[in-house]
Amino acid sequence: MNQIESPKQTGARPFPTGVDLLHDPILNKGMAFTAEEREQFQLRGLLPPRVLTQDLQAERVLRNFHKKPNDLEKYIFLLSLEDRNEALFYRVVMDNLMEMMPIIYTPTVGQACLEFGNIFRRPRGLYISAEDRGRIAEILRHWPHDDVRVVVITDGERILGLGDLGAHGMGIPVGKLSLYTACAGIDPATTLPVTLDVGTNNQKLLDDPFYIGLPQNRLRGETYDALVDEFMTAVTARFPHALIQFEDFSNQNAFRLLHKYRDQYRTFNDDIQGTAGVALAGLYSALRLTGGRLSDQRLLFLGAGEAGIGIADLVVSAMMQEGATAEAARQQCWFVDSRGLVESSRTDLAEHKLPYAHDHAPLTTFLEAVETLRPTAIIGVSGMPRMFTQPVVEAMARLNEKPIIFALSNPTANSECTAEQAYSWTNGRAIFASGSPFDPVELHGRTYIPGQGNNSYIFPGVGLGVVATGARQVTDDMFLAAAQTLAHLVTEDDLAAGLIYPSLKRIREVSAHIATAVAEIAYAHELATVPRPGNLLTFMQNRMYQPVYREGVSR
Ligand code: NAD
């Protein structure tokens, strides 16, 4: 990695020397260029004479990082390092992942998107706008790298829990791709963040002179669809090996586009499928504590959007793998949305909710639904804070020896209940997971460590498996295998402490195992286009990018 001698790294362009080399973030080593390299690449005089090791550079970066007064400043500092010296950026991020993840991704990236127009310095990624209709292929040719393997695209309509941020949503594909590299070793030179700027309906942004996107309302209908179609055709022609991940589209487009493209392109939607994988893994781990099979569980969801329906669809596939029929499996999944129980007499239901509109009398409140349906697990994906009230959680504790309570809404302030509430209202019997991290809870002399259902456990490993095998499609079976693999990596010690996910410190190991499981599916279902290697796990581990400077450079 970072092989200075490889002309492929910079596409067909001539290999840079001098200032051009220092300004190339993929090749730049800053003061770590050796005396020999300085001679060879005409760098003498352009750098201070001292040669530093990457260890020392990393130490200096970390010191300066800690001096920054707030998280947004830390984000700006790290992103400008990424612009200068990618290997050093990843070295610092990967060596300090627990500290860096909340800066390069949620929650800080949300703040960065809100401030995007103000903190904008150098562009990253590609902006394709409604005005580029008919010219997308030409714009994709402007990207300087030919070997793109992972594209993350957003249209900025539903950025995290923050709503429509238009072109300011670019922070999301940029951040997500950093996680692909940090968590699963996808080579950063092969990643491409894309914002499809179709306008915004956010009046505040439209009125803001520093808004970076098209100052117009969102395209809808056929014009919108035609633009996305043109993008999919052009990006696949230009980068035939690329995986295309959809991120933070509103649910009116997300489900539709997923169903339209999933059989035709190498694509998936992380908000729907990645979330499903991580939640299902949590359920499998929880079953190691409660006993029983998945198909015997009754799940009640609060919120029937991308996350909720995505989870239920994957749970249904998993129950079917245990032998249940699709109909029986769906009957185990129930939803309450903003208008009450999702049931068959309702006439206001969006298409994605219909498979879960079972025959039942209307119910208005979530508590009523808990008392009537007697679920073994409740899963909060409504974005609405504190909806798992004390009576709800106490009812779950009355109905179940070990109630499963997942409060997945982000950020922390929107969580359906806190970890402390879940444990104290169930007298320590809850099996709890949240979307945003909570501190450990002390109760009756015992420490409970709440699990975080972070999508980063799933999507980077799935991406690595798909890219490494050249799988033509991304299937639900791959997410199922990813969930099962993640759950298997939870140790008995983790479970004893209440943790239903492995430590994020093990993320690269986790991703390598998930990639291996995904590859097994790709080969078994004849989706792979790369010949099967001898040992899949070793193959995945060897492919993973390491943020080190290569020694002994020669051209
Ligand atoms: P979405 O907009 O697609 O869906 C939200 C759903 O909640 C809709 O069905 C809406 O009708 C429902 N809802 C709104 N108010 C409600 C109320 N008062 N009572 C009941 N239902 C209500 O959003 P999404 O992508 O599904 O995300 C939902 C939440 O899940 C967000 O907070 C998001 O941060 C979180 N999430 C967490 C993870 C994770 O933990 N790994 C992953 C994805 C999403």
Residues whose N, C-alpha, C, O or C-beta is under 5 A from the ligand:
A	BS01	NAD	G161 N251 D271 T275 L302 G303 A304 G305 E306 A307 G308 V336 D337 S338 V381 S382 G383 M384 L408 S409 N410 S434 G435 G453 N454 N455
